[in-house]
Amino acid sequence: MSLLPTTPRLLLGPGPSPVLPRVLNAMVAPQRSHLDPDMIALLDDIRRRLHGLFNVSAEGIAFAVPGTGSSGLEAAVANVVGEGDAVLCVVTGYFGDRLAQVCERYGATVTRLNGEWGRAIDPAAVQTALEHAAFKVVTIVHAETSTGVLQPVQDVAALARAHGARIIVDAVTSFGAHPVDVDGWGLDVVYSCSQKGVGAPSGFAPIAFNAATRAVAKSRSFYLDLPLLEGYWIKRGYHHTISTPLVYALHEALSLIDEEGMEARSARHARVHGEFVAALAEMGLSLLPPEGERLWTLNTVRIPERVTDEAKVRVALRDTHGIEIGAGLGPLAGKIWRVGLMGAGATSENVQQLIAALKSEIG
């Protein structure tokens, strides 16, 4: 008896996001080995598209690390952070803290600049921290998935540069939906994932290194070592056996982004986010972050007092209405719902379907 699901479910949680049939269908194309000429052509085209989407020069590099967004996180840290390096980690949520933890595992001396969960960091606080100590690296989460906050990455990156520090940016929940500009914003390393704004299944972590950081990258990790990964993606040498179906899916998802155009895609996400916020307001509901600090892709909905069992509501949405949303993490557990409207999931129809389901469950 097969355990495979037979009924569709609308994925409106923090990820994965819905995958269009065109992307799923690409996965059943004829199999190729990881060094087949057909596969190499696809990898070259993926790199070309990612260079454009990240806006990183030809002297830099953009490709996709095998694994989830967490593999991108570790690849960024492994190639930039060394034993004893002083690292300033901006922590305003669960994933900012995860970045700090990984830096510690690679032997860095980490200083956490803690901010309020649900608010963007004040660049003035970063400026103060950088004036009081010398740091080799600054880390920040562009789109904090646990709080729904969009961080002022451009401002923080400018401060890091002014103080001679490299900056690592987590763009897991922004890439492919919000603008991300490596060279234009002066970012050193940016990583993301394939299953959110990009609109593919999980299994890859798009990542970009600017030219200066690429030139000095080195790692104690074998699997995540940038020069070794370049050896496969560019020089055609064996490093690992890449997943053919996931390459097909990622290529198709990136092709769809190019067809839509990133400007139009960002505008769609902004519009759908606005529709959701307006519909929530009509129900007397609001988001955790203040206006101006909100993600389009991940909406943290304050749970109203009339809801005494928020988990029961989530289960009803899933089992009765076929819609998945996410729970709060850490200090926000039981206080918010996390609603993802990203990639193919960012549509007016999905907002209407979710709002109708919420109204039937909580009034």
N, C-alpha and C positions, 0 to 999 in steps of 0.2 A: 504494500500500500504506500503510495507516494505521500510525502509530507509537504510537497510544494504547495504554496498558496494558490487558490483558485479564484479568489475574489479580489477586485482592485481596492486599494486604500489611498485616500488623498493624503499625501505626506506634507503637512503644514507645521512640522516641528522645527527644531533647530538644525536639522539635517539628518538624513539625506533629503534632498528636494525631489520633486517629481521629475521623471526622465521621459522625454518625448519618445513616441514609438520609433521615429526615424533614428534616434540614437540607439535604442535597444535593438532595432533590426540590424544595425551595422555589426553587432556583436556576432551574428551568425554567418558573416562572410567567410569564405574558405580560409582555413587555418594556414598560417605561415610561421616559419621558425624565426627566432629573434635576430638572425643575421641574413635573412632572405632579402634580396634586392627590393622586393615590394615593401617589406617592413622598413628598410632603411629610408625609402622614399617617403613613407608616412612619418617617420620620426623627424626627418628633415623639415617636412611641412608643419608638423606640430611645433618644432622649435621656431620656425619663421612666424607662425601665428602668435606664439607666446611672447616673442620679442616685441611684436606690435602691441599686444594687449598689456604687457607690463611697461611698455615704452622704455626698453633698455637697448643701448647701442650695440653694434656688432662686436665691439671690443669687450662688452660684457657677455653674459650668457643667460639664456632662459631655456628651461627644459622641464621635465616632470620626473620627480623622484618616485620610484615604486613604493606604494604604501599609502596610508591615509595622511591627513593634514599633520598628524603627529610626527610622521616621518620627515615631512618638510621642516617642521620645527626643529627636530634633532639634527637634520642636515645643516640648517642655518647655524645652529649653535656649534656643532662639531667642527665646522670649517672656519669659524671666526673667533670662538672663545677658547682660550688656552688656560692651562694650569696657572693659578695665581692672578689671572686678569681681574682688574676691578671693573665690575659691571653694575650699572644703574638700571634696575628693572622697575618700570612703571606698572603698578599693580592696582587696578580698579575693578577686578573681578577674577573669576575662577581661572581664566586662561592666561591672564597676566601673571598670576601666581605660578601656573604650570611652566611658563617660560623661565621664571626665576628658579624653579626647582631643577629644570634641566641644566641651566647654567651652573648651578651648584654641583650637579653630578659630574660636570666636566671640569671641576676644580676651581671655578671662578670664585672670587671674593665678591659676594652679591650684597648690594644695598637695595632694599625695597623702598621705593617711593610710593607709599600707600595713599590711595584716594578713596573717596566714598563710592560704594557700589551703587550704580545708577546715575553717576555723574561723570563727565569728562574731566580729565586731569587739567589743572590750571597750568599753562606753560610757565607762569612765573614760579611755580613750585619746582619745576624742572630746572629753570635757570638758577634758582637758589642752590639746589643740590649740586649742580655742575660747578658753581663758584666755590663751594666749600670742600670739594675733593676732586681729584683727577680720576677720570674713568676712561677705560679703553673702549667700552661698548655701552650703548644704551639700547634697551629693548622696550617695545610698546606693542600693544594689540590695537590695530586699526579699528576693528569691529569686534567689540567685546560681546561674545555670544551669550554670556551668562547674564548680562544686564541690558542689552539692546542699545548700547552707547557707541557712538562714532567718535573716535578720539582725534584730537587736532595734530595729526601726524606731521603735516607740513611744518607747523610751528616748532614741534619738538625736534624734528630732523634738522632744522636750521640752527637750533641751539646746540645740538650734538656736534654738528660740523664746526661751529664757532669755537667749540672747546676741544677740537681734535679727536672726537670719539666717533666710532662707527655706529650705525643704527641698524638693528634687526627689527623687522616689522612683520607681525602676524596679520595677514590679510585673508584668513580662512573664510570669514563670513562677509567679506566685501568684494573680493576679486570676482569679476564677471558681472557685477551689478552696480557697485559704486566705482567711480574713477580711481585708479591706482597708477601712479606715475613715478617709476623708479628714478629715471634721470632728471625729470622735471622737478621732482621734490627733493632730490639729493639723498635718496635712500641707498643703503649699501646692500642689504639682503632682504628680500620679501618672499614669503612663502604662502601657499594657499592649499586648497584641496580641489578635487574634481567633482564632489557630490553636492555642492551648494550653488553658488551663483553661476558656475560653469555649466551645470546641468547634465553631468555625466554620472555614471555609477561611481561609488567610492573605489579607491584603489590606486590613485595617483595624487601626487602633491606637486602642482606647478610651483616652480621656484625660480627666482632671478637674482643674480649677483651683478652689481655694477662692475665696470672695467677695473677699477682700483682694487676692489675686494677680491675679484676673481684672480687677479695676479698674485695675491699673497695667501690665498686660501690653502689651508692644510688641516689634516684631521688625523686623529688617532683611530677613528672609525674606518673600517675597510669598506663596508657596504655603502656608507654615506659619504665617502671621500670624493670631493669635487673633481680632482684630476682623474681619478679612476672612472667616475661616471662620465666625464668628458671623453675618456678613452672609448667608451661604448657609443655615446650619442654622436660623437663627431669623428673619431678615428676608426670606428668600426671594430674595435677589439672586444673580445668577450669579457663581460663583467658579471652579468646575471642573465637569467632567462626571463625576459620581459613577457607580460601577459598579452598575447595577440588580441583577444577579444576586447580587453580594456583599452588597448591602443586604438582599435577601430572606433570604440565609443567616444574616447576623448577627442579624436580627430573630427568626428562628426559633430560633436558638441561645439568645438571651436569653430568649425565651418559655419554652424548656425549663428554663432555670435558675430562673425564677420559679415554674414548676410544681413543680419538685423542692423548692425552698426552699433558701436559701443555708446555713442551719444544717445541714440534712440533707445538702446537697452537701459541705460541709466535713467532716462526720462520715464520709461515704462515702470521701472521699480519705484521711482519717486511718486508717480501718479497713483499706483496701486496702494502704496503705503498711505498716501493721503486719503484715499477712499476708505481704507480700513479704519484709520483714526476717526474720520467723520462718522462712520457707522457705529463705532464703539461709543462715541460721545452721545449719540441718540439713545443708547442703552444705559447711559449714565456711567460708562466705564472709561478709564483713561490709561495711558502708558506710564511706566515708571520714570523714564528720563524726561527732562523738560524739553519743550520744542527747541530745535536748534542743536540738540545733542543726540538726536534719535537716528538709529539705523533705519534704512528702508527695508532691509532684508530680514531683520529679526526684531519682532515687536514684543516687548515685555508688558503684558497686560496686568494691571493691578487687580487682584481677586477681590470682588466686592464683599462687604460684610455679610450680605444675605446668603453667601455661599459658605456653608459650614463644613463641607467635605469636598475640597477642590479635586482630590484624586478621583472621586466618584464621577465628577463632571467629565474629566478626561477619559475615563473608561467608557462613559456613555457616548461621548463623541466618537470614540474609536469603534465600539461594538454596535451601536445603534445607527450612527450616521456615516461610518466608514472614514472618519477624519482623525488624523493623528496630530496632536499638539504636544509641546514639551512642558515639563515641570520646572520649577525654580531650582537653582543650585545653591549650596552653601547657606549663607544667611538669608537668601531670598526664597528658600524652600518653603512652600505653603503660602507664599505671599504674591507670587506672580505666575502667569502662564506664559510660555515662550512660543510665539507664533512666527513661523518662517514663511515669508512671501518672497521667494528667490528663484532665479532661473525660470524654468517653465512653470513654476508654481505661482509666479507673480502675475495673476490675472484678476480682472474684475469679477469673473464668474466664481473663482475660488473664494474671494472675499464674501460674495453674496451667499454662497453655500455655507461657509463657516458661520457667518452672522445668523443665518436662519437656524442652524443647529444650536448655536449658543442661546438664542432666544427661546427655543423649545425646551432647553435644559435649565436655564436660570431665570428666564422671564425678561 
